[in-house]
Amino acid sequence: MSMSDELVDREEELVSSATGRPLTKRGEATRRRLLEAAELVFAEQGYHEASIVKITERAGIGLGTFYLYFDSKQTIFEALVLDLNRRVRHSMSEAMAGASGRLEAERAGFAGFFRFTAEHPALYRVVREAEFVSPEVLRTHYTRIVEGYEAGLRAAQAAGDVDRALDPETTAWALMGMGELIGMRFLLWERDADGKPPAQLDPVVFAGMTRFIDNALAPRAAETE
């Protein structure tokens, strides 16, 4: 079994109920409420201060019901990391759909990423805590993003849209790191006079970042002659 297959199996396991039975529509809705509550509780209080009781109270669900879906606090934390990962990748893919070339797709994908992180700042705290709570799931989070990224870069190189001299894997990790830290600095840390975070990334910051990316990825003159 490949690493990708193992990651998919892990996610499917977390999607199933704690009893091992497939979830009904009602069960899926209850599980979603628990994950939404967990996102807020973990973001506000951190992993160690959070508790199953606080999550169920926020969700408006009985404590006993929790154990129909998750075995422990760590289990719901890991499920939340994978759920956020799935949703942020969906946001990026959806934004990139219809792009005419790789550079346009990069701009659109980052716009989708920043839009998601502005709406879900918990992504940063949850992912950072995963380094200590569940390192394996942290690697899964980053690897899933990079795998798709790398495949897109290789295809763009073959089409002549991206500098063929770039190593796709290194480039994918570099771009992902850039997006994460730009989001941290200008979304997570930024506050207005009333102490409120921005609803979106400053267009000037976004323009500067995408210009940098365009310059880094664009085919070199020798390739186009």
Solvent accessible surface area in square Angstrom, and as a share of the most:
residue,aa,sasa,rsa
1,M,164,0.73
2,S,60,0.39
3,M,95,0.43
4,S,48,0.31
5,D,69,0.36
6,E,82,0.37
7,L,9,0.05
8,V,75,0.43
9,D,63,0.33
10,R,56,0.20
11,E,36,0.16
12,E,102,0.46
13,E,119,0.53
14,L,16,0.08
15,V,75,0.43
16,S,42,0.27
17,S,13,0.08
18,A,38,0.30
19,T,66,0.38
20,G,59,0.57
21,R,153,0.56
22,P,125,0.79
23,L,35,0.17
24,T,94,0.55
25,K,170,0.72
26,R,206,0.75
27,G,6,0.06
28,E,85,0.38
29,A,55,0.43
30,T,20,0.11
31,R,24,0.09
32,R,68,0.25
33,R,112,0.41
34,L,0,0.00
35,L,1,0.01
36,E,84,0.38
37,A,4,0.03
38,A,0,0.00
39,E,16,0.07
40,L,85,0.42
41,V,1,0.01
42,F,0,0.00
43,A,29,0.22
44,E,99,0.44
45,Q,58,0.26
46,G,3,0.03
47,Y,23,0.09
48,H,146,0.65
49,E,116,0.52
50,A,4,0.03
51,S,36,0.23
52,I,28,0.14
53,V,74,0.43
54,K,77,0.33
55,I,0,0.00
56,T,5,0.03
57,E,123,0.55
58,R,106,0.39
59,A,13,0.10
60,G,60,0.57
61,I,20,0.10
62,G,46,0.44
63,L,85,0.42
64,G,57,0.55
65,T,45,0.26
66,F,0,0.00
67,Y,104,0.40
68,L,87,0.43
69,Y,24,0.09
70,F,2,0.01
71,D,98,0.51
72,S,41,0.27
73,K,43,0.18
74,Q,76,0.34
75,T,30,0.17
76,I,0,0.00
77,F,0,0.00
78,E,17,0.07
79,A,3,0.02
80,L,0,0.00
81,V,0,0.00
82,L,3,0.02
83,D,9,0.05
84,L,0,0.00
85,N,0,0.00
86,R,103,0.38
87,R,48,0.17
88,V,1,0.00
89,R,72,0.26
90,H,111,0.50
91,S,21,0.13
92,M,25,0.11
93,S,70,0.45
94,E,115,0.52
95,A,28,0.22
96,M,47,0.21
97,A,81,0.63
98,G,82,0.79
99,A,31,0.24
100,S,105,0.68
101,G,25,0.24
102,R,28,0.10
103,L,41,0.21
104,E,72,0.32
105,A,10,0.08
106,E,4,0.02
107,R,84,0.31
108,A,26,0.20
109,G,2,0.02
110,F,6,0.03
111,A,32,0.25
112,G,0,0.00
113,F,21,0.09
114,F,5,0.02
115,R,125,0.46
116,F,13,0.05
117,T,3,0.02
118,A,24,0.19
119,E,117,0.52
120,H,40,0.18
121,P,68,0.43
122,A,6,0.05
123,L,10,0.05
124,Y,11,0.04
125,R,101,0.37
126,V,0,0.00
127,V,6,0.03
128,R,98,0.36
129,E,34,0.15
130,A,0,0.00
131,E,92,0.41
132,F,161,0.67
133,V,22,0.12
134,S,6,0.04
135,P,77,0.49
136,E,105,0.47
137,V,1,0.00
138,L,29,0.14
139,R,165,0.60
140,T,3,0.02
141,H,7,0.03
142,Y,40,0.15
143,T,29,0.17
144,R,23,0.08
145,I,16,0.08
146,V,7,0.04
147,E,70,0.31
148,G,49,0.47
149,Y,19,0.07
150,E,33,0.15
151,A,62,0.48
152,G,20,0.19
153,L,2,0.01
154,R,126,0.46
155,A,64,0.50
156,A,7,0.05
157,Q,20,0.09
158,A,82,0.63
159,A,75,0.58
160,G,26,0.25
161,D,55,0.29
162,V,1,0.01
163,D,8,0.04
164,R,130,0.48
165,A,92,0.72
166,L,53,0.26
167,D,76,0.40
168,P,10,0.07
169,E,89,0.40
170,T,90,0.52
171,T,16,0.09
172,A,0,0.00
173,W,106,0.37
174,A,60,0.46
175,L,6,0.03
176,M,21,0.09
177,G,32,0.31
178,M,45,0.20
179,G,1,0.01
180,E,28,0.13
181,L,107,0.53
182,I,38,0.19
183,G,0,0.00
184,M,18,0.08
185,R,103,0.38
186,F,56,0.23
187,L,9,0.04
188,L,51,0.25
189,W,161,0.57
190,E,66,0.29
191,R,120,0.44
192,D,77,0.40
193,A,114,0.88
194,D,116,0.60
195,G,42,0.41
196,K,128,0.54
197,P,77,0.49
198,P,39,0.24
199,A,95,0.74
200,Q,118,0.52
201,L,14,0.07
202,D,69,0.36
203,P,90,0.57
204,V,118,0.68
205,V,29,0.16
206,F,47,0.19
207,A,58,0.45
208,G,44,0.42
209,M,10,0.05
210,T,9,0.05
211,R,170,0.62
212,F,124,0.52
213,I,2,0.01
214,D,35,0.18
215,N,92,0.47
216,A,39,0.30
217,L,1,0.01
218,A,29,0.23
219,P,38,0.24
220,R,107,0.39
221,A,72,0.56
222,A,85,0.66
223,E,56,0.25
224,T,98,0.57
225,E,179,0.80
